[in-house]
Amino acid sequence: MDRRELAGFLRSRRERITPADVGLPAGPRRRTPGLRREEVAQLAFISTEYYTRLEQARGPRPSREVLAGLARALRLSDAERDHLHHLAGAPPGPPAGPSREVRQSILDLLRRLPHAAAIVLSATYEVIAWNDLAAALLEDFSALPRHERNLVRRTFLAPQSRDRLLYDPSDAEAFARAAARHLRATAARYPDDPEVATLVDDLLAGSAEFARLWAAHDVRAEPTLRKTVHHPLIGPITVNCDVLDITDRDQQVVIYTAEPGSPAEEALRLLSVIGTQPMDVPG
């Protein structure tokens, strides 16, 4: 355990977080940059005295439970969490749950694909990043709460009366099979993650189709190479679908492209102009 380095790291992470970041009032007399020590301790569910001793390089080696609380309270990235564990003399184990942190180079890649719609999926099929064309083609994900950005949840639990069905029935069935298989493998990799467990429980309770697919215990998902998306303004758009695995984050980049010279290519060009602006759809 490197007490001095640990103390400096904790202090530097604490000072970069504002009270607003964690839902706390700033108050008129705040002099400390970032959070106060007692606020971090409260968020990490440890005593203020214990946390203060850690920042003063006087504390005992923290347990893994304490380190998990500190990582959560200080909003550490995966790399920072691992660094915290190494400084505390407790090498990190596998992450408790799927990562939602998208690498900056991947975000840059999405922006550099102006003629392709692209999204990033977490291990639970939550859409965690997207470019403008993907928002225009599929959904304005920025307008949805996080709970509704999960494609597995939407596939099996969305109301049947939805005014926007994204895929052809055959495409929807193939995606449902692939999603159930993918989620079963994800649940095996993250057996202690409460969000994964809650998602599976909700799907089993709310969808007979998901329960049937889950009971098959299949984990190998066949790739989907083409999809037909039904856009409310333009109609059906058939696109190629390619998936790039980001192994170190357990994420996927899904890229939708059109055949050169095809009607779909013209449709994507039109969507890049229309964007997500509301427009009246002819009746």
Secondary structure in CASP SS format (residue, H / E / C, confidence):
PFRMAT SS
TARGET T0000
AUTHOR 0000-0000-0000
METHOD secondary structure of the structure
MODEL  1
M C 1.00
D C 1.00
R H 1.00
R H 1.00
E H 1.00
L H 1.00
A H 1.00
G H 1.00
F H 1.00
L H 1.00
R H 1.00
S H 1.00
R H 1.00
R H 1.00
E H 1.00
R C 1.00
I C 1.00
T C 1.00
P H 1.00
A H 1.00
D H 1.00
V H 1.00
G C 1.00
L C 1.00
P C 1.00
A C 1.00
G C 1.00
P C 1.00
R C 1.00
R C 1.00
R C 1.00
T C 1.00
P C 1.00
G C 1.00
L C 1.00
R C 1.00
R H 1.00
E H 1.00
E H 1.00
V H 1.00
A H 1.00
Q H 1.00
L H 1.00
A H 1.00
F C 1.00
I C 1.00
S C 1.00
T H 1.00
E H 1.00
Y H 1.00
Y H 1.00
T H 1.00
R H 1.00
L H 1.00
E H 1.00
Q C 1.00
A C 1.00
R C 1.00
G C 1.00
P C 1.00
R C 1.00
P C 1.00
S C 1.00
R H 1.00
E H 1.00
V H 1.00
L H 1.00
A H 1.00
G H 1.00
L H 1.00
A H 1.00
R H 1.00
A H 1.00
L C 1.00
R C 1.00
L C 1.00
S C 1.00
D H 1.00
A H 1.00
E H 1.00
R H 1.00
D H 1.00
H H 1.00
L H 1.00
H H 1.00
H H 1.00
L H 1.00
A C 1.00
G C 1.00
A C 1.00
P C 1.00
P C 1.00
G C 1.00
P C 1.00
P C 1.00
A C 1.00
G C 1.00
P C 1.00
S C 1.00
R C 1.00
E C 1.00
V C 1.00
R C 1.00
Q H 1.00
S H 1.00
I H 1.00
L H 1.00
D H 1.00
L H 1.00
L H 1.00
R H 1.00
R C 1.00
L C 1.00
P C 1.00
H C 1.00
A C 1.00
A E 1.00
A E 1.00
I E 1.00
V E 1.00
L E 1.00
S C 1.00
A C 1.00
T C 1.00
Y C 1.00
E E 1.00
V E 1.00
I E 1.00
A E 1.00
W E 1.00
N C 1.00
D H 1.00
L H 1.00
A H 1.00
A H 1.00
A H 1.00
L H 1.00
L C 1.00
E C 1.00
D C 1.00
F H 1.00
S H 1.00
A H 1.00
L C 1.00
P C 1.00
R H 1.00
H H 1.00
E H 1.00
R H 1.00
N E 1.00
L H 1.00
V H 1.00
R H 1.00
R H 1.00
T H 1.00
F H 1.00
L H 1.00
A C 1.00
P C 1.00
Q C 1.00
S C 1.00
R C 1.00
D C 1.00
R C 1.00
L C 1.00
L C 1.00
Y E 1.00
D C 1.00
P H 1.00
S H 1.00
D H 1.00
A H 1.00
E H 1.00
A H 1.00
F H 1.00
A H 1.00
R H 1.00
A H 1.00
A H 1.00
A H 1.00
R H 1.00
H H 1.00
L H 1.00
R H 1.00
A H 1.00
T H 1.00
A H 1.00
A H 1.00
R H 1.00
Y C 1.00
P C 1.00
D C 1.00
D C 1.00
P H 1.00
E H 1.00
V H 1.00
A H 1.00
T H 1.00
L H 1.00
V H 1.00
D H 1.00
D H 1.00
L H 1.00
L H 1.00
A H 1.00
G H 1.00
S C 1.00
A H 1.00
E H 1.00
F H 1.00
A H 1.00
R H 1.00
L H 1.00
W H 1.00
A H 1.00
A C 1.00
H C 1.00
D C 1.00
V C 1.00
R C 1.00
A C 1.00
E C 1.00
P C 1.00
T C 1.00
L C 1.00
R E 1.00
K E 1.00
T E 1.00
V E 1.00
H E 1.00
H E 1.00
P C 1.00
L C 1.00
I C 1.00
G E 1.00
P E 1.00
I E 1.00
T E 1.00
V E 1.00
N E 1.00
C E 1.00
D E 1.00
V E 1.00
L E 1.00
D E 1.00
I E 1.00
T H 1.00
D H 1.00
R H 1.00
D C 1.00
Q E 1.00
Q E 1.00
V E 1.00
V E 1.00
I E 1.00
Y E 1.00
T E 1.00
A C 1.00
E C 1.00
P C 1.00
G C 1.00
S C 1.00
P H 1.00
A H 1.00
E H 1.00
E H 1.00
A H 1.00
L H 1.00
R H 1.00
L H 1.00
L H 1.00
S H 1.00
V H 1.00
I H 1.00
G C 1.00
T C 1.00
Q C 1.00
P C 1.00
M C 1.00
D C 1.00
V C 1.00
P C 1.00
G C 1.00
END
